[in-house]
C-alpha cells in the first residue's frame, strides 16, 4: 500500500486520537411542566410575552420600511441604519 507525504497510509488521519470522555460539564435542566394533554404550560413567574400591535398610519408614513404588524417594544433598523422602536400603541420612535 502506498504512503502519502507524511508517511501515513491512505484513509488515515494524522495526529493523536483523544482518549476518554470530553471535559464538558453536564448541565441539568429543570423539568418543563406539562398539562394533562402533554402540552407545555406557562410557568407562574415567567414574564408576559409582548403583544403584537399594528403600526400607526403616521409611523408607516414616516418609516415606510416598517411592516404593518410588529411585536410591541421591538427595534427595527431602516435602510439608512436608523433604529426605530415601536411601542404598545403602535407609534414608532427613533
The first five atom37 places (N, CA, C, CB, O) and aatype in JSON, in Angstrom:
{
  "aatype": [20, 20, 20, 20, 20, 20, 20, 20, 20, 20, 20, 20, 20, 20, 20, 20, 20, 20, 20, 20, 20, 20, 20, 20, 20, 20, 20, 20, 20, 20, 20, 20, 20, 20, 20, 20, 20, 20, 20, 20, 20, 20, 20, 20, 20, 20, 20, 20, 20, 20, 20, 20, 20, 20, 20, 20, 20, 20, 20, 20, 20, 20, 20, 20, 20, 20, 20, 20, 20, 20, 20, 20, 20, 20, 20, 20, 20, 20, 20, 20, 20, 20, 20, 20, 20, 20, 20, 20, 20, 20, 20, 20, 20, 20],
  "atom_mask": [
    [1, 1, 1, 1, 1],
    [1, 1, 1, 1, 1],
    [1, 1, 1, 1, 1],
    [1, 1, 1, 1, 1],
    [1, 1, 1, 1, 1],
    [1, 1, 1, 1, 1],
    [1, 1, 1, 1, 1],
    [1, 1, 1, 1, 1],
    [1, 1, 1, 1, 1],
    [1, 1, 1, 1, 1],
    [1, 1, 1, 1, 1],
    [1, 1, 1, 1, 1],
    [1, 1, 1, 1, 1],
    [1, 1, 1, 1, 1],
    [1, 1, 1, 1, 1],
    [1, 1, 1, 1, 1],
    [1, 1, 1, 1, 1],
    [1, 1, 1, 1, 1],
    [1, 1, 1, 1, 1],
    [1, 1, 1, 1, 1],
    [1, 1, 1, 1, 1],
    [1, 1, 1, 1, 1],
    [1, 1, 1, 1, 1],
    [1, 1, 1, 1, 1],
    [1, 1, 1, 1, 1],
    [1, 1, 1, 1, 1],
    [1, 1, 1, 1, 1],
    [1, 1, 1, 1, 1],
    [1, 1, 1, 1, 1],
    [1, 1, 1, 1, 1],
    [1, 1, 1, 1, 1],
    [1, 1, 1, 1, 1],
    [1, 1, 1, 1, 1],
    [1, 1, 1, 1, 1],
    [1, 1, 1, 1, 1],
    [1, 1, 1, 1, 1],
    [1, 1, 1, 1, 1],
    [1, 1, 1, 1, 1],
    [1, 1, 1, 1, 1],
    [1, 1, 1, 1, 1],
    [1, 1, 1, 1, 1],
    [1, 1, 1, 1, 1],
    [1, 1, 1, 1, 1],
    [1, 1, 1, 1, 1],
    [1, 1, 1, 1, 1],
    [1, 1, 1, 1, 1],
    [1, 1, 1, 1, 1],
    [1, 1, 1, 1, 1],
    [1, 1, 1, 1, 1],
    [1, 1, 1, 1, 1],
    [1, 1, 1, 1, 1],
    [1, 1, 1, 1, 1],
    [1, 1, 1, 1, 1],
    [1, 1, 1, 1, 1],
    [1, 1, 1, 1, 1],
    [1, 1, 1, 1, 1],
    [1, 1, 1, 1, 1],
    [1, 1, 1, 1, 1],
    [1, 1, 1, 1, 1],
    [1, 1, 1, 1, 1],
    [1, 1, 1, 1, 1],
    [1, 1, 1, 1, 1],
    [1, 1, 1, 1, 1],
    [1, 1, 1, 1, 1],
    [1, 1, 1, 1, 1],
    [1, 1, 1, 1, 1],
    [1, 1, 1, 1, 1],
    [1, 1, 1, 1, 1],
    [1, 1, 1, 1, 1],
    [1, 1, 1, 1, 1],
    [1, 1, 1, 1, 1],
    [1, 1, 1, 1, 1],
    [1, 1, 1, 1, 1],
    [1, 1, 1, 1, 1],
    [1, 1, 1, 1, 1],
    [1, 1, 1, 1, 1],
    [1, 1, 1, 1, 1],
    [1, 1, 1, 1, 1],
    [1, 1, 1, 1, 1],
    [1, 1, 1, 1, 1],
    [1, 1, 1, 1, 1],
    [1, 1, 1, 1, 1],
    [1, 1, 1, 1, 1],
    [1, 1, 1, 1, 1],
    [1, 1, 1, 1, 1],
    [1, 1, 1, 1, 1],
    [1, 1, 1, 1, 1],
    [1, 1, 1, 1, 1],
    [1, 1, 1, 1, 1],
    [1, 1, 1, 1, 1],
    [1, 1, 1, 1, 1],
    [1, 1, 1, 1, 1],
    [1, 1, 1, 1, 1],
    [1, 1, 1, 1, 1]
  ],
  "atom_positions": [
    [[0.84, -1.17, 0.0], [0.0, 0.0, 0.0], [0.89, 1.24, 0.0], [-0.96, 0.0, 1.21], [1.9, 1.28, 0.69]],
    [[0.5, 2.25, -0.78], [1.3, 3.47, -0.88], [1.12, 4.33, 0.35], [0.94, 4.26, -2.14], [0.1, 4.25, 1.03]],
    [[2.12, 5.14, 0.64], [2.04, 6.08, 1.74], [2.01, 7.5, 1.18], [3.25, 5.9, 2.72], [2.55, 7.74, 0.1]],
    [[1.39, 8.42, 1.88], [1.36, 9.81, 1.43], [2.61, 10.54, 1.89], [0.1, 10.52, 1.95], [3.55, 9.91, 2.38]],
    [[2.63, 11.87, 1.74], [3.82, 12.64, 2.08], [4.21, 12.55, 3.54], [3.6, 14.07, 1.73], [5.4, 12.62, 3.87]],
    [[3.23, 12.39, 4.41], [3.54, 12.33, 5.83], [3.94, 10.93, 6.29], [2.36, 12.82, 6.63], [4.21, 10.72, 7.47]],
    [[3.97, 10.01, 5.38], [4.36, 8.66, 5.73], [3.22, 7.84, 6.3], [5.49, 8.7, 6.71], [3.44, 6.83, 6.98]],
    [[1.98, 8.27, 6.01], [0.82, 7.54, 6.54], [0.12, 6.81, 5.41], [-0.15, 8.5, 7.24], [0.27, 7.15, 4.24]],
    [[-0.63, 5.81, 5.79], [-1.39, 5.06, 4.8], [-2.62, 5.87, 4.41], [-1.79, 3.66, 5.35], [-3.11, 6.66, 5.22]],
    [[-3.14, 5.69, 3.19], [-4.31, 6.44, 2.74], [-5.53, 6.13, 3.62], [-4.63, 6.11, 1.27], [-5.68, 5.02, 4.12]],
    [[-6.39, 7.15, 3.8], [-7.59, 6.98, 4.58], [-7.38, 7.12, 6.07], [-8.18, 5.67, 4.29], [-8.31, 6.91, 6.85]],
    [[-6.2, 7.48, 6.47], [-5.92, 7.63, 7.89], [-5.55, 9.06, 8.21], [-4.8, 6.68, 8.32], [-4.77, 9.66, 7.48]],
    [[-6.1, 9.61, 9.26], [-5.78, 10.99, 9.63], [-4.56, 11.03, 10.51], [-6.98, 11.65, 10.33], [-4.24, 10.08, 11.23]],
    [[-3.88, 12.16, 10.43], [-2.7, 12.33, 11.27], [-3.06, 12.8, 12.66], [-1.75, 13.31, 10.62], [-4.21, 13.16, 12.93]],
    [[-2.11, 12.81, 13.53], [-2.32, 13.29, 14.87], [-2.72, 12.19, 15.83], [-3.36, 14.37, 14.88], [-3.0, 11.06, 15.43]],
    [[-2.74, 12.54, 17.1], [-3.11, 11.55, 18.11], [-4.62, 11.52, 18.29], [-2.43, 11.86, 19.44], [-5.31, 12.51, 18.06]],
    [[-5.1, 10.41, 18.69], [-6.53, 10.26, 18.95], [-6.8, 10.56, 20.41], [-7.01, 8.82, 18.59], [-6.05, 10.15, 21.29]],
    [[-7.89, 11.3, 20.67], [-8.24, 11.63, 22.05], [-8.73, 10.39, 22.77], [-9.31, 12.74, 22.09], [-9.46, 9.56, 22.22]],
    [[-8.33, 10.28, 23.99], [-8.76, 9.17, 24.83], [-9.64, 9.69, 25.95], [-7.55, 8.41, 25.39], [-9.35, 10.74, 26.52]],
    [[-10.7, 8.97, 26.27], [-11.54, 9.34, 27.39], [-12.68, 10.25, 27.01], [-10.72, 9.99, 28.45], [-12.83, 10.63, 25.85]],
    [[-13.47, 10.61, 28.01], [-14.64, 11.45, 27.8], [-14.23, 12.92, 27.64], [-15.64, 11.3, 28.97], [-13.19, 13.32, 28.17]],
    [[-15.02, 13.71, 26.93], [-14.7, 15.14, 26.8], [-14.85, 15.85, 28.14], [-15.6, 15.81, 25.73], [-15.63, 15.44, 28.99]],
    [[-14.08, 16.92, 28.31], [-14.08, 17.66, 29.57], [-15.14, 18.76, 29.54], [-12.67, 18.27, 29.84], [-14.83, 19.94, 29.7]],
    [[-16.4, 18.37, 29.34], [-17.51, 19.31, 29.29], [-18.4, 19.02, 30.49], [-18.3, 19.21, 27.95], [-18.77, 17.87, 30.73]],
    [[-18.76, 20.07, 31.22], [-19.61, 19.83, 32.38], [-21.02, 19.48, 31.94], [-19.62, 21.07, 33.3], [-21.51, 20.01, 30.94]],
    [[-21.66, 18.61, 32.67], [-23.02, 18.2, 32.35], [-23.99, 19.22, 32.94], [-23.31, 16.77, 32.89], [-23.86, 19.6, 34.1]],
    [[-24.95, 19.64, 32.15], [-25.95, 20.59, 32.61], [-27.25, 19.85, 32.87], [-26.16, 21.73, 31.58], [-27.68, 19.02, 32.07]],
    [[-27.85, 20.15, 33.99], [-29.14, 19.55, 34.32], [-30.18, 20.64, 34.26], [-29.11, 18.86, 35.73], [-30.1, 21.64, 34.98]],
    [[-31.18, 20.45, 33.39], [-32.22, 21.45, 33.21], [-33.43, 21.07, 34.06], [-32.61, 21.57, 31.72], [-33.72, 19.9, 34.28]],
    [[-34.12, 22.1, 34.52], [-35.34, 21.87, 35.28], [-36.41, 21.28, 34.35], [-35.85, 23.2, 35.94], [-36.46, 21.64, 33.18]],
    [[-37.24, 20.4, 34.86], [-38.28, 19.81, 34.01], [-39.31, 20.86, 33.59], [-38.97, 18.64, 34.73], [-39.6, 21.79, 34.34]],
    [[-39.85, 20.7, 32.41], [-40.86, 21.62, 31.89], [-42.23, 21.08, 32.31], [-40.76, 21.77, 30.32], [-42.55, 19.93, 32.0]],
    [[-43.04, 21.89, 33.01], [-44.35, 21.39, 33.42], [-45.27, 21.2, 32.21], [-45.0, 22.35, 34.43], [-45.33, 22.05, 31.32]],
    [[-45.99, 20.07, 32.2], [-46.91, 19.74, 31.11], [-48.32, 19.61, 31.67], [-46.48, 18.44, 30.39], [-48.51, 19.23, 32.83]],
    [[-49.32, 19.92, 30.84], [-50.7, 19.7, 31.26], [-51.09, 18.26, 30.95], [-51.67, 20.7, 30.56], [-50.25, 17.47, 30.5]],
    [[-52.36, 17.91, 31.19], [-52.79, 16.51, 31.0], [-52.73, 16.06, 29.55], [-54.2, 16.34, 31.52], [-52.74, 14.86, 29.28]],
    [[-52.68, 17.0, 28.6], [-52.58, 16.65, 27.18], [-51.13, 16.56, 26.71], [-53.33, 17.68, 26.34], [-50.87, 16.23, 25.56]],
    [[-50.18, 16.87, 27.6], [-48.77, 16.79, 27.25], [-48.22, 18.05, 26.63], [-48.55, 15.66, 26.32], [-47.13, 18.03, 26.05]],
    [[-48.95, 19.15, 26.73], [-48.53, 20.43, 26.15], [-47.84, 21.25, 27.25], [-49.75, 21.21, 25.55], [-48.34, 21.3, 28.37]],
    [[-46.71, 21.89, 26.95], [-46.06, 22.71, 27.98], [-46.97, 23.84, 28.46], [-44.75, 23.3, 27.43], [-47.66, 24.47, 27.66]],
    [[-46.97, 24.07, 29.76], [-47.79, 25.13, 30.35], [-46.88, 26.28, 30.76], [-48.61, 24.6, 31.57], [-45.67, 26.11, 30.91]],
    [[-47.48, 27.46, 30.95], [-46.72, 28.64, 31.34], [-46.28, 28.51, 32.8], [-47.55, 29.93, 31.14], [-47.02, 28.0, 33.64]],
    [[-45.09, 28.98, 33.09], [-44.58, 29.0, 34.45], [-45.14, 30.24, 35.13], [-43.0, 28.99, 34.48], [-45.17, 31.3, 34.51]],
    [[-45.59, 30.14, 36.38], [-46.27, 31.28, 37.02], [-45.44, 32.56, 37.08], [-46.66, 30.9, 38.41], [-46.0, 33.65, 36.94]],
    [[-44.13, 32.49, 37.29], [-43.31, 33.69, 37.44], [-42.71, 34.18, 36.12], [-42.2, 33.42, 38.42], [-41.92, 35.12, 36.11]],
    [[-43.07, 33.55, 35.01], [-42.49, 33.93, 33.72], [-43.03, 35.29, 33.28], [-42.79, 32.86, 32.64], [-44.21, 35.58, 33.51]],
    [[-42.2, 36.13, 32.65], [-42.7, 37.42, 32.17], [-43.7, 37.23, 31.03], [-41.52, 38.31, 31.7], [-43.58, 36.28, 30.26]],
    [[-44.65, 38.11, 30.95], [-45.66, 38.02, 29.89], [-45.03, 38.37, 28.55], [-46.87, 38.95, 30.19], [-44.21, 39.28, 28.47]],
    [[-45.4, 37.66, 27.5], [-44.85, 37.99, 26.18], [-45.39, 39.33, 25.69], [-45.19, 36.89, 25.17], [-46.48, 39.74, 26.06]],
    [[-44.61, 39.99, 24.86], [-45.03, 41.28, 24.31], [-46.13, 41.06, 23.28], [-43.83, 42.03, 23.68], [-46.06, 40.1, 22.51]],
    [[-47.14, 41.93, 23.26], [-48.23, 41.75, 22.3], [-47.83, 42.19, 20.89], [-49.47, 42.52, 22.76], [-46.91, 42.97, 20.7]],
    [[-48.56, 41.66, 19.93], [-48.39, 42.09, 18.54], [-49.3, 43.29, 18.33], [-48.74, 40.92, 17.52], [-50.47, 43.25, 18.69]],
    [[-48.75, 44.38, 17.76], [-49.53, 45.6, 17.55], [-49.47, 46.01, 16.08], [-49.0, 46.74, 18.44], [-48.56, 45.64, 15.35]],
    [[-50.46, 46.78, 15.67], [-50.47, 47.37, 14.33], [-49.73, 48.7, 14.4], [-51.93, 47.56, 13.79], [-49.96, 49.49, 15.32]],
    [[-48.85, 48.95, 13.45], [-48.1, 50.21, 13.39], [-49.06, 51.3, 12.93], [-46.86, 50.09, 12.44], [-49.84, 51.1, 12.0]],
    [[-48.98, 52.44, 13.57], [-49.89, 53.55, 13.22], [-49.62, 54.05, 11.81], [-49.75, 54.71, 14.24], [-48.52, 53.9, 11.28]],
    [[-50.65, 54.65, 11.21], [-50.53, 55.18, 9.85], [-49.48, 56.28, 9.78], [-51.89, 55.71, 9.35], [-48.74, 56.38, 8.8]],
    [[-49.41, 57.1, 10.82], [-48.41, 58.17, 10.86], [-46.99, 57.59, 10.87], [-48.62, 59.07, 12.11], [-46.1, 58.09, 10.17]],
    [[-46.78, 56.54, 11.65], [-45.45, 55.91, 11.71], [-45.1, 55.22, 10.4], [-45.4, 54.9, 12.86], [-43.95, 55.25, 9.97]],
    [[-46.1, 54.6, 9.75], [-45.85, 53.95, 8.46], [-45.52, 54.99, 7.39], [-47.06, 53.12, 8.02], [-44.72, 54.72, 6.49]],
    [[-46.13, 56.19, 7.48], [-45.82, 57.25, 6.52], [-44.39, 57.76, 6.74], [-46.83, 58.42, 6.64], [-43.69, 58.08, 5.78]],
    [[-43.98, 57.84, 8.02], [-42.64, 58.34, 8.33], [-41.56, 57.29, 8.06], [-42.57, 58.78, 9.79], [-40.46, 57.62, 7.6]],
    [[-41.88, 56.02, 8.34], [-40.93, 54.9, 8.15], [-41.6, 53.85, 7.27], [-40.49, 54.27, 9.53], [-42.14, 52.87, 7.79]],
    [[-41.58, 54.01, 5.94], [-42.3, 53.09, 5.05], [-41.74, 51.67, 5.03], [-42.29, 53.64, 3.66], [-42.41, 50.76, 4.54]],
    [[-40.55, 51.46, 5.54], [-39.95, 50.13, 5.55], [-40.42, 49.28, 6.72], [-38.45, 50.25, 5.58], [-40.1, 48.09, 6.79]],
    [[-41.19, 49.87, 7.66], [-41.72, 49.09, 8.78], [-42.84, 48.17, 8.29], [-42.23, 50.02, 9.9], [-43.64, 48.57, 7.44]],
    [[-42.92, 46.94, 8.82], [-44.06, 46.09, 8.48], [-45.31, 46.6, 9.19], [-43.77, 44.61, 8.85], [-45.2, 47.29, 10.2]],
    [[-46.48, 46.28, 8.7], [-47.71, 46.8, 9.31], [-48.01, 46.22, 10.69], [-48.87, 46.53, 8.41], [-48.7, 46.86, 11.48]],
    [[-47.52, 45.02, 11.0], [-47.7, 44.42, 12.33], [-46.34, 44.07, 12.9], [-48.62, 43.16, 12.26], [-45.52, 43.46, 12.21]],
    [[-46.1, 44.44, 14.15], [-44.83, 44.15, 14.81], [-45.09, 43.76, 16.26], [-43.86, 45.37, 14.74], [-46.21, 43.9, 16.76]],
    [[-44.06, 43.27, 16.92], [-44.14, 42.98, 18.34], [-43.85, 44.26, 19.09], [-43.13, 41.84, 18.74], [-42.88, 44.96, 18.79]],
    [[-44.69, 44.58, 20.07], [-44.53, 45.82, 20.85], [-43.17, 45.8, 21.56], [-45.69, 46.0, 21.88], [-42.8, 44.79, 22.16]],
    [[-42.45, 46.9, 21.48], [-41.13, 47.01, 22.1], [-40.0, 46.57, 21.2], [-41.1, 46.21, 23.34], [-38.83, 46.67, 21.58]],
    [[-40.31, 46.08, 20.0], [-39.25, 45.62, 19.1], [-38.54, 46.82, 18.45], [-39.81, 44.69, 18.01], [-39.12, 47.89, 18.28]],
    [[-37.29, 46.59, 18.1], [-36.48, 47.64, 17.48], [-36.21, 47.21, 16.04], [-35.13, 47.87, 18.26], [-35.79, 46.08, 15.78]],
    [[-36.45, 48.13, 15.11], [-36.25, 47.86, 13.68], [-35.19, 48.8, 13.14], [-37.58, 48.02, 12.89], [-35.14, 49.97, 13.51]],
    [[-34.35, 48.28, 12.27], [-33.28, 49.08, 11.66], [-33.64, 49.34, 10.2], [-31.9, 48.35, 11.77], [-33.91, 48.41, 9.44]],
    [[-33.63, 50.62, 9.84], [-34.02, 51.02, 8.49], [-32.86, 50.95, 7.5], [-34.57, 52.42, 8.51], [-31.75, 50.56, 7.88]],
    [[-33.1, 51.31, 6.25], [-32.07, 51.23, 5.21], [-30.89, 52.17, 5.47], [-32.68, 51.55, 3.86], [-29.78, 51.9, 5.01]],
    [[-31.11, 53.27, 6.19], [-30.01, 54.19, 6.49], [-29.44, 53.92, 7.89], [-30.49, 55.65, 6.38], [-28.83, 54.8, 8.49]],
    [[-29.64, 52.69, 8.39], [-29.18, 52.27, 9.72], [-29.79, 53.08, 10.85], [-27.68, 52.38, 9.79], [-29.2, 53.19, 11.92]],
    [[-30.96, 53.65, 10.62], [-31.66, 54.33, 11.7], [-32.43, 53.29, 12.5], [-32.63, 55.45, 11.14], [-33.01, 52.36, 11.94]],
    [[-32.42, 53.45, 13.81], [-33.1, 52.5, 14.68], [-34.42, 53.09, 15.15], [-32.21, 52.12, 15.89], [-34.48, 54.24, 15.58]],
    [[-35.48, 52.29, 15.08], [-36.81, 52.73, 15.44], [-37.43, 51.69, 16.38], [-37.7, 52.93, 14.17], [-37.41, 50.49, 16.1]],
    [[-37.97, 52.17, 17.51], [-38.66, 51.28, 18.45], [-40.16, 51.53, 18.33], [-38.17, 51.5, 19.92], [-40.61, 52.67, 18.29]],
    [[-40.92, 50.44, 18.28], [-42.38, 50.54, 18.19], [-42.95, 50.22, 19.56], [-42.95, 49.57, 17.09], [-42.7, 49.15, 20.11]],
    [[-43.74, 51.17, 20.12], [-44.31, 50.95, 21.46], [-45.64, 50.22, 21.38], [-44.49, 52.3, 22.19], [-46.07, 49.81, 20.3]],
    [[-46.3, 50.04, 22.53], [-47.53, 49.25, 22.59], [-48.72, 49.93, 21.93], [-47.88, 48.97, 24.02], [-49.73, 49.28, 21.65]],
    [[-48.61, 51.23, 21.67], [-49.72, 51.91, 20.97], [-49.51, 51.89, 19.45], [-49.85, 53.36, 21.47], [-50.39, 52.34, 18.72]],
    [[-48.38, 51.37, 18.96], [-48.11, 51.3, 17.53], [-47.33, 52.48, 16.99], [-49.39, 51.17, 16.78], [-47.11, 52.58, 15.79]],
    [[-46.92, 53.38, 17.87], [-46.15, 54.56, 17.44], [-44.67, 54.19, 17.37], [-46.37, 55.77, 18.42], [-44.13, 53.57, 18.28]],
    [[-44.03, 54.58, 16.29], [-42.61, 54.32, 16.1], [-41.81, 55.56, 16.5], [-42.3, 53.92, 14.64], [-42.1, 56.66, 16.04]],
    [[-40.8, 55.35, 17.36], [-39.98, 56.46, 17.85], [-38.53, 56.15, 17.55], [-40.2, 56.7, 19.38], [-38.04, 55.06, 17.85]],
    [[-37.83, 57.12, 16.95], [-36.42, 56.92, 16.62], [-35.54, 57.03, 17.85], [-35.97, 57.94, 15.58], [-34.32, 56.89, 17.75]]
  ]
}
